[in-house]
Amino acid sequence: MKLTRYTDYALRVLLYLGARPDRLCSISEMAGAYAISQNHLMKVVHDLGKAGFVASARGRLGGIRLARPPGEIIIGSVVRHTEDGFDLVDCGSCIIAPACGATGVLREALAAFMAVLDSYTLDELLARRVDMLSLFAPEAA
């Protein structure tokens, strides 16, 4: 299964914020650190805010932070929120779907994939946050 760029960016935002729990971060800062589109990142951050993963503070000294502790953010929940669909193949329009064994196998594989993601929290992905911070440009760290 290949996750969308949208999910990739959502996970990057959460990792970036989780590595900096002591301060607010800006969208432009994150976009610069990852060398990705600020406009696209703005949409992702807005969506993460509506879903309760991030919180924002407006104003000159405003920014974004995690809305809850990293240990309470389940990676599977983030992926379910950011992905539109989980159909690995389009069995609905296939003439052999009623007799095909692949449908069940693919459903089982997807369930296993999501079970693994559900077993991890953002905090676990941040286990090497100090190493992660060193990989960003000095002004982004």
N, C-alpha and C positions, 0 to 999 in steps of 0.2 A: 504494500500500500504506500502510496506517495501522498504526503500531506501537502496542502496548498501553501503558497508563499504567505498568505494571510495568517495561517497558523504558525508558520515559521517566525514571522514578525511578532506575533502575539507572545510566543515563548521567549523571544529575544527581549521584548519589553519587560516581561516579568523577571527574567534573569538579571537584566540591567538594574532594575529597581531593587530587587532582592539583594543584590550585592552592595547596595548603598542604603541600608535601612535608616541611617542617621541624617538623611537630607532629602529635600525635594529635587527632582530632576526635571529637565525640560525636554520637550519633544525634539527640538533642534539639537540638543546635546546628544540625545540617543541616535538620531538620524546621522549626525556627524560621526559618532563613534562606530556605527555599523556601516557607514557609507551607503545608506539607503534613502529612498525618497521620503522627505519630511511630510508631504501631502498624504502619501499612503499610510505612513506611520500615525498621522493624526487620526485617520479613520479607525485604525486598529485600536489606538488608545481610547478613543471615544467609546467604541464598542466594549472594550474591557471595563471601562468605567460604568457603563449601563448594566453590565453583568455582575458588578460588584467585586471585580478582581483588583482594580486600581481606584484610587481616589485622587481628586485634583483640588488644588487651592488656586484661586484666581488672584490676579493682581501682579504688581511689579515683582514681588518676592515669591510668587506662586510657583507651582510646579506639580509634579505627579509623584505619588508614592504607592506602595502596595496598600490595598484597603484592609487587608488582614495579614496575620503572620504567615510567613512562607510555609510553615508546617501545616497550615490549614488549606493550602491551595493544591488540590489534586490535579495532576497533569492530565489525566483522562477527562476530567471535567472541562478543562481548558480546551482540549482537542474537540470534545463533543460540541462545545459552544461555537468554536470557530470554523468547523468543517460543515459544509452544506449537506453532504450525503455520504453514506458509507457503503454504497453499492460498489463492490469490487468489479463486477461485470453487470451488464444489462440483461439479467435473466428474464425480466418481465416481457420482453419482446421476442424472446427466443422460442422457436417452435418445439424444441426438445426439452425445454425446462421441466415439464412435469415428470419426465423419465430420467433426467440427467442427475448423476451423482455429484457433479461439481457444485451445485447450488448449496447443498448441505455442508460440503467440505469447506467452501469459501466462507459460509456463515460461521462455521466453527473457528476458522482461522482468524476472522475479524474479531470474534469474541475473545480469543486468546490474546490478540494484539491489544485490545482495549483493556483486558484484565491486567496486563503488564503495566500499561500507562496508569491505570487506577491504583496500582500498588506503589506509586511514587508521588512524593510531594515536591513542591518547588524547593523546599529546604534541602531535600536530598540532592537535587540537581546543583545546589549551591555549596556543596561540601568543599569545593576547592575555590571558594569565592576570592581568596587572596590571589591565587594564581590567575583567575579570570580577570581581576582588576588590572593586573600587570600587563595584560595583552592589549588593553586599550591605550590610545594616545594619552600622554600625561594630562592634558586638559580635560579629558573625558573620565579619567580615573578619579 
